Amino acid sequence: MFAWFRAGLVAALFVIVTTPTQAAQKTFQDDALDDAAITLEADLKDEAGTVEKPVIKLKQEGDALIKGQDLEGAADVYVQIVTVAPDDAKAWRRLADIWLLIPPSDNDDGSTRFERARTAAYIAYQRATTPDEEAADLITLANAFGKREEWRSALNVLKLSLKLHDTPELRAQYDALREKYGFRVANFSVDSDAASPRACFQFSEALPKRTDFSPYVAVAGEDKPALSVDDQQICVEGLKHGETYGITLRAGLPSTVDEDLLKDAEFTIYVRDRSPSVRLSGKAYVLPKTGQEGIPLITVNTDTVKVTIYQIGDRSLLDNVLGYDFERNLQGYTLDEIADEKGEKVWTGELKVEKELNAEITTAFPVTEALPTMAPGVYLLAAQPGNVSSEDYGERTTQWFIVSDLGLTAFSGTDGIHAFVNSLATTAPLGDVELRLLARNNEVLAVKKTGADGTVTFEPGLARGEGGLSPAMLVASGDGGDYAFLNLKQSAFDLTDRGVAGSDVPQGLDAFVFTERGVYRTGETVHVTTLLRNAAGVAVPDVNLTVVTERPDGVEYRRSVVADQGLGGRSLDVPIISSAPTGTWRVAVYSDPKQPSIGEVSFLVEDYE
């Protein structure tokens, strides 16, 4: 921690200017500190109460208290001074200096006082009238930032102070602070477990974009190392396992804070061999009944894989599929809980795999050989390298799966839930497949069988269930014990980022409202067209619609009742007066003005040449 405190604090005090002065726009501005300054002044005014003594007398008392080392008493006096003379920048700085000098105690760690000192120093800087005063205020502000360990802010204001008043002492203090807390290499890491290892260096500040860093990174024995840059990190790519590298980050490497790396940073890095591991090639939980060769396991530096398979039965399926753990890797104790409480352990053993140093080997685990007969429910395969000791709290590679030829799809609308069952092998629709619709509370809402077209429709009332009775899952049972399920609570395919989200399904009448263009000048006429349709998309004639036009400020501009002009269509001209406000205007259409609108459109009114 650094600290600056002027000897002039105990010297004769300057004459205070009590008349307000208009300070010029300052180089250093901070919105948060501007807000804090307003709050601090109000708080100090309340704390000071009624001040009866003149400022000169108060300064004399404060001077005496400082000499007597009564810093808390001196701070109380200076609170009164800045209350009656709020434009005295020197008094604000003196108050900040005193607050910074008061040592922490068992009952007060000083954090609130340091925060106040930072704000007081900022006020002093904003109200200073000379460059020398500004420089002194910035030094106090830097000291306050340092007390709060806000080193970047401290460096920034110290650098600004040096521009205003450069001294050898201050320059030495800045350089020492710059070396310790300025732009520097903060840490490094070696990603040895990746197929293509790399060494990454993390910096204390962000790195500039679109900058060629190759002149600043040297790798012994390589002319042009492969580099990648991301925010505060530079990575040397394309390293090899079992090799040692000498990497130098050269002085002058730039940052986004107008500071360069002060000196070369040299590193000797060894890239070890990859740790034994096993992982999955994907998270899809439905394995096709025909054509599949098992669950692919990708192994590294191990010749055996310990495999355990668990089964969760049909009646316990819902809570587990809708729970947090579904399709995630599980801890050892969670798997034990499944075996003891939620399901059962149905198979355990070892899988022999090929081993090639640091290479990824893919081996299919033969599910149908391990489990010739599969019961309804979901299965979990947990795997770990055979040469790694088991840990109860360690994460295991976990594949949730079912083996089925039943491909399920569901659509929900105002007319109910439409379910489709197709063969995963041939895509053909499958008839005579039993479908159970389960509620969130695990109650069976309905049971139906698919027709020859492979479809089933569940009534609209079932789709509108709420709470525990809301539809949550479809469970399918086919010939030969074939079994599949579909989670109705998970997010559907989200195509909104492709611009094809569409509109909400109408519950009754639906108005399609549009204008002939999107931008108008004042004085022009907007032509609004409305097409009225029902939920099936059929034109609705002979219905009067209320068309309300609103200005950008939400004030109603015009309200018109428009009759049907044929096949549910109608048009309305809305003249925009020359004095109309610019911005986004809104047109809303109502079949009943007391109910929500059934259609809307917006347009811009702008002044343009």
Secondary structure, DSSP 8 states (H G I E B T S, - for coil): ------GGGGS-------S-------S---HHHHHHHHHHHHHHHHHH----S-HHHHHHHHHHHHHTT-HHHHHHHHHHHHHH-TT-HHHHHHHHHHHHHS---SS--SHHHHHHHHHHHHHHHHH--SHHHHHHHHHHHHHHHHHTT-HHHHHHHHHHHHHHS--HHHHHHHHHHHHHHSS-EEEEEEETTSSS-EEEEEESS---SS---GGGEEETTBSS--EEEETTEEEE----TT-EEEEEE-TT-B-TTS-B--S-EEEEEE------EEEES----EEESSS---EEEEEES-SEEEEEEEEEEGGGHHHHHHSTTTTS-EEHHHHHHIIIIISEEEEEEEEE----TT-EEEEEE-HHHH-SS--SEEEEEEEEETTS---TTSEEEEEEEEEESEEEEEEEETTEEEEEEEETTT--B--S-EEEEEETTS-EEEEEE--TTSEEEE-HHHHT--GGGSEEEEEEE-GGG-EEEEESSS-----GGGT-------SS-EEEEEES-SEE-TT-EEEEEEEEE-TTS-B--S--EEEEEE-TTS-EEEEEEE---STTEEEEEEE--TT---EEEEEEEESSTTS--SEEEEEEE----
